[in-house]
Amino acid sequence: MFSFKQFVIEDDRSTMKVSTDSVILGAWANVGAAKRILDVGTGCGVLALMCAQRSCACITGIDIHLPSIVQANENFRKSPWDDRLQAKHTALEDYKDESFDYIITNPPFFINSLKVKNPTRNLARHTDEFQHQLLLFHCKKLLSQIGSLGILLPAFEAQRFDKKAIHYGFFPKRKLFVSSREESDFYIVAIEYSFYEEPCLSESLIIYANETNAYTSEYCWLTKEFYLNF
């Protein structure tokens, strides 16, 4: 069980666990003005819960893994925002009910990576279940014209995804390049897209200080509303 400042979460039955990466995306996404949010591949529901803390939106999480949905709903019911949160067992391509003004996702983009032995982890981490084009095509249908798509990508996938996003009418407006330490390469990129072309604001984030294993001040600032020790 993970305890955050305003909620607790269990993830032992979920395809995707609570991670540093997901917390970065949830803390960085610009969801404050959103009224309806869709969390694609919700897993244990951590992104949905973070969005609930940071907004007044009604939030729906969807996932194709039933045990994840069951656990996400359990986590939602224990939170202060259970009246604004729901998790549904459905695939993105089958979800047609609503229009959203923010879609957030930490998807399984690990093309050309070796599959791990845990089949549940494989389900979450490999693109045979979740393709770039499928995500963009259906997000375009579900997102309002003034809405945004917030996504977390491995650094080696970000440029290729950008090109595909533009093909579907999405333009990057914010990017956060994340590295573990100052001397390390960026390993993930958080990107926020909209349907309007505008100058893209690019920033970087280093998680750990070089000399120690202490978190950097910028990482603490980004996540201070969530972690108990910040």
N, C-alpha and C positions, 0 to 999 in steps of 0.2 A: 504494500500500500504506500502511496506517495501522498504526503501532506503538503498542500500549498497554503497560502495565507487565507484564502477564502473557500477552499474546497479540498476534498480528499478524493483520491482516485485509485482504483484497483485495475490491474491490467494483465493478470495471470492467464486469462482465457482469450485475450485479444491477439490478433495477428500482428499488430504493431504496438510496442510498449511505449511508455512515456520516455522521451529521449531529450537530450540537449537540443537537437535539431528541431524537434516539434515545438519545444518551448520558445525557441528563437522565432519561429514563424508565427506562433500565436501571439507573442508579445509585440512583434513588428507590424503585423497586418493592420491596415488602416480601416478598422471596422466600426469606429466610434459613431458614425452617422448612419450606419446600416439599419434597416428595419427588418429585413428578411435575409438570413444567411444560410447557405448550404455547405456542409462539410462533407466532401466526397472522400470515401474511404475512412470513415470516422474512427475505426478501431475501437479503442477504449473510451473515446470521446474527449480526449484532452484538448484538442483544438476547439471543439464546440464549447467546452466549459470555459476556456480562456476567452473566447469571443463573447460568451454570456457575461463574464465579469467586466469586460471592456465596453459593453454596449447595452442598449435596451432592446436588442433585436430578438425576434423569434427565430430559433435556430433548429434546423433539421440535419441530422447526421445520417448518411446512408453507407451501407457496406454489404458486400456479398457473403461475408462470413458470419453465420448466424450466432455463434458464441460471442463474437465481438459485439454484435447488436444487443444481445441480452445483457452483457456486462456494461455496455455504454448506458443503457437505460437504467441499470442499477446505480451507476455513478451519477446520472442526472437526478434521480429521485433523492439522492442524499445531498444534493447541492442546494444553495439558496435560490436557484433559478429554475426549479423543476417545472414551473408553469410555462416556461419559454423554451424548453428543450425537449426534443424527441428524436429517437433513433429508429430507422426503418430498414428492414432487411430487403434491399432491392439493389439492382445494378443501376449505374448511371444511365445507361441507354434505355432502361425501362421506366425512368422517373420523368414524368411529364406533367405533374400536377400543378406546379407553381412557377412564379417568376421571382427571382432573387436579385438583390442589389449587391450582394457579395458572395462569391464562391471561394472557399478556401480548401486547399488539398496538399497533403504531403504524400505524393503518389509513389508507386513502386517502379521508379525508373533506374534500372540497373542493367541496361543492354550490354551484352557480351560479357557479363559477369558469370562466374561459375555458380550454379545453383547449390544452395546449402542443403544439408541433409534433412533438416526439419521441414516437412511438407507444409505446415502452417505458415512458417516463415517464407517459404517459396511463394505461397499464394499472395503474400503481401508485397514481395520484393521483385517480382519478375514480370516483364511486360507482356507475357502471353495472356495475362488476365486484364491488362490495362494499357492500351496503346495511346500514344501521343494524339493521334488523329481522333480517336474515339473521345478522348477527354475534351479536346478543343471543339469538336463538332457539337457535342451535346451541351457543353457549357455555353456555347454561343446561343443555343436555343433557350436555355434556362435563365440566362442573365439579362437583366433589364438593360435598356440602352445606355443608362448612366451608371451601370454597375461596374464592378471590378472583380478580377480573378487574381487571387493570391496563391502562389505555388512555391514549393521548395524543390530544388533540383540539384543533383550532383553537378559539380562544376563542369565536368566533361560533357554534360548533356545540355547545358544552358544555351549555348550558341545555336545548336541545332533546333532546340525547341523554339527559340526566338523566331527563326525563319518559318517554322510551321505555324506559329501563332499569327504572324503577319498575314500568312496565306488565308487564315480564317477571320481576319479583320481585327485581331487583337494587337495593340501596340504597348510596349513596355513603358511604364511611367515612373517606376521606382525599382531599384535593385540594391540588394545588400549582399556583398561578397564576404563570406565568412571563412576565417582560417583559425586553426587551433592555437597557433603561436605566431609571433611576428615573423619568424624566419620560414614559416610554413607556407605552402601554396594554398590558395583558396580551395576548399573541398566541397562546399555547397554554395548555392546562390538562391536567395529569396527574391522572387520577381512579382511585381504587381502590374497587371495589364488592364487596359480599358479599351473601349472602342474608338477612342479619340487619339489622334497622333499629337504628341506634345513632347517637349524636351524631357529626357529621362534623368531623374535624380539618382546618381550612383553613390553608394557609401560602402564602407568596409567595417568589419567587426572582427576583432581578435578576442578569443575566449580566455586564454591563459596568458599571464605575464611570463616573460622569458626566464627570469631568474628563479621563480618559484612555481608551484602549482596553484597559486592564488588566482582567482578570477580577476580580469581587468576591470577597471572602473566603468568602461563603456558597456561591458557585458552586465555588470551589476545594475547599472542604470536602466538598461533595456528590460531586465527581468525583475526589477525590484518589487513590482506589484504582485509577484507570484511566489518567489522563493522565501522561505521562512527566515533564512539567515542573512538576507540583504536588507 
